[in-house]
């Protein structure tokens, strides 16, 4: 846990270095254009879908019902509609942010960290574009299916806060693990690193996912999460290769 907190602290500090700030500005510009277009095109259909879904569950949103609602019921309806819209919209925002971090942000972050801290790590990556697309697609599909299946659980107090963070952390960890190591780790090393995924990786994912819900911190999260996961997984790759060296049998000379 201490190692994860140290990684997150250094990722936060690195996010404000000139190179990373420039990367953040470009990524924010790209993401903002995409999100504004998505919101502009989808907000009315999403409000209608959310109202229909809540009506299906027994809530009446007709003008007559709203006029006769108690103060509590009126407040509940006022809260539930934007919450339902958020539940339908956030998967698009989260997947686009993670894909932006993985495809655009991670390569320069990997170069930045390997030049500064991991110069001794050899590039042995043997994963092609097809593997990269498959890993990303599978992670996004699992995320979206889990999101849809878990939507009814949002009615349980507190779950509308917990579930998005858990699912976003999973998506971040899965995509970032591959993208941060694709150029350096072999497929066998990738499998070994996946087996070693620990509480540290989950803690990094959970913190990054939580911070991505907080404006204006969310603006630096693509870069910060890429910095944190790349530093974490490069460290794990060093351990894997070190263990392989240690485990080699000693051949005595005659």
N, C-alpha and C positions, 0 to 999 in steps of 0.2 A: 504493500500500500504506500509506503514511504517513497518507493521508487516511482510509482505512478504519479504521486503528487509532485515530485521533483520534475518529472517529464512534463506535466501540465504547466508547471510554473515556468520552465524554460521555454515551452511552446508559446506561452503568453508573452514573455519578454521578446522572443524572436519575432513575433507577429508585428512588432512595432519597429523593427529594423528597416532601413530604407528599401532594400530589395523586396522584403515581404510586404511592406506597406503598398508599394507599387502593384504587386501581385494582387493584394486585397482590393485596391481601387478598381482594377480591371475586372476582377471576378464579381465585385459588387455591381458594377455597371452592366455586365452581361446578365447577371441574375435578376437585377431590377427590371430590365427590359422584358425578360421572359415572364417574370411573375406578374407584372402590370398587365401584360397582354392576356395571360391566363385568367387573372381576376376579372378583367374587363369583359372577357368573352363568357366566363362561366358563373359570375356571381348571381345573376338572375335565375338561371336554371338550378343552381345549387340551393338558393333560398326556396325555390318551389319544391325541389326534391326533399329538402329538410322539413318543410311544412307538411308535405304529403306523408313522409315517414312518421313524423310525430302524430299526425292525424290518424294514421293507421294504428298507432299505439293507444288511441283513445282520446287524444287532446283535440278539442274543437277550437279552430282558429277563425271561425266565422265572425263577422262584425257583431252579430247579436250576442254570441258567446263572450266575446272580449268586453262588451259593454256591461255584462252582468257578472263578470268574474270577480272573485274576492281579491283583496290586495295581494295575498300570497300567490294565488293562482296566476294573476296577471304578471307578477314578478317572475314566477317559474317559467311561464311561456316566453317572457322577454329574454330570459337567460338561455333557455333550451334551443331556440332557433339559431342564434349565432354559434352556440356550442356544436350543434349538428352540422352547420356549414363548415366550421373549422374541422370537424371530423371527416368531412368529405373532401376538403381542400388540402389539408396538411399532407396527405400522401404525395400529392403532386409537388408541393413545395419541398418536402423532405427528399424525395428521390432526385429532383432536379439539383438540389444543393449538394447531395452526396455525389452524384454523377459529375457535377462541375468540379468538385474537390478532387475526385479520382482521375478524371480525364485531363483537366486543364491545370489544376493547381499542383497536384502531386509530383509530376515530372520535374518542374523547377525546384520544388522543395527537396526532392531526393538529391538533385545536383547540389543544392545549397548545403545540405547536411553532410553529404559524402565528402565535399571539399573541406568542410570545417572539422568534422568529428570522425568520419568513417572512411578515411582515405585507404586504409589497409584492406578493405573488403573488395574482393575480386568480383567482377561481373560474370556470373555463370548462368544468368537467366536463360531458360530454354522454353518459356511459355510464349506461344504466338498470339496473334490478334484474335483468333477463333476462341482460344481458351479464355482470354480476357473478356470477350463479349459474353461467353457462356457463364462465367463466374458472376459477372455483373447482372446479367438477365436473371439468373437463378436467385440471386440475393434479392433483387427487386420484386420478383414474383412471390417469393416467400413472405417478404415484407407486406406486400399488398394483400395477399390472401389472409395473413394473420391479422392485418388491420381490419379487413371486412368482417372476419369471423368474430373479432373481439368488440365490434361496435356496440352490441347489446350490453356488454359489461360496463360501458361508460355510464349507464344509469346507476351503477353502484357508487356511492360517495367516495371520491378520491381516485377512482380508476381512470377518469378522464384526464387526470394529471399523470398518473403512473404509467399507463399503457403506452402513450405516445413516446415517452422517454425510453422505455424498455425496447420498443420496436425500432426506434431511430438509432439507438445504441447498437442493436444487432446489425442494422444495415450499414452503419458507419464501420463497424469492426470488420465485417465480411469483405466489403469493397476495398477498404483501406489496406487490409492485410495483403491482399493480392497486388494492388496497384503500387504500394510502397516497396514491394519485394520483387516485382516482375522482372526487373532488369538485372538483379543480383543473385536471386535464389533459384536453384534448380527445382524441378517438380517434386523430387524426393524431399528436398529441404523444406519446401512449402508444406508438404504433408506433415513433416515432423514439427514444424512451427505451429501448424493448426492444432496438433495434439497437445502442444504445450500452452495453448491459450489459457491464460490464468485470470485470477481476479484483477490483476493489474490492467489487462486489456479491457475487461468489462468496466472497470472503474473509469478508465480514460474515455470509453465510449459513453458511459452514463453522464459523466460531467460535461462532455462536449454536447451531448444531446440536450441536456438540461439548459446549458447556456445558449443553445440555438433557439430557445423559446423566449429569450430575454432581449428586447431591443434596448440600445443599439449594439449590444455585444454580439448579436447574431451576425452582424456584418463581417466580423473577423473570423467567424467560425470555420468557413471552408479552409482558410489558410492555417488557422490554429490547430484544427483537427488533423490536417495533413502533417503538420510539424510534429504533433504529439505521437501519432501512430507510426510515422516513419522513424522517429527516434526510438520508439519502443521496439518495433519489429526489426530494425537494424541491429539493435542490441541483442535481441533474441537470436538473430542469424549468427552473430558473433559467438554466442554461447553454443549453438548447434555445431558450428564448425570447430570450435575449441574442444567440445566433447568428443567429436569424431577423432581428433588428433590424439586425445588422451586415451581413447578406447582402442587405438591401433595396437596390435601385439608387438612386443619388443623382440626384435630379431638379433640374437647375439652372434657376433662374428667369431669365427673359429680362430 
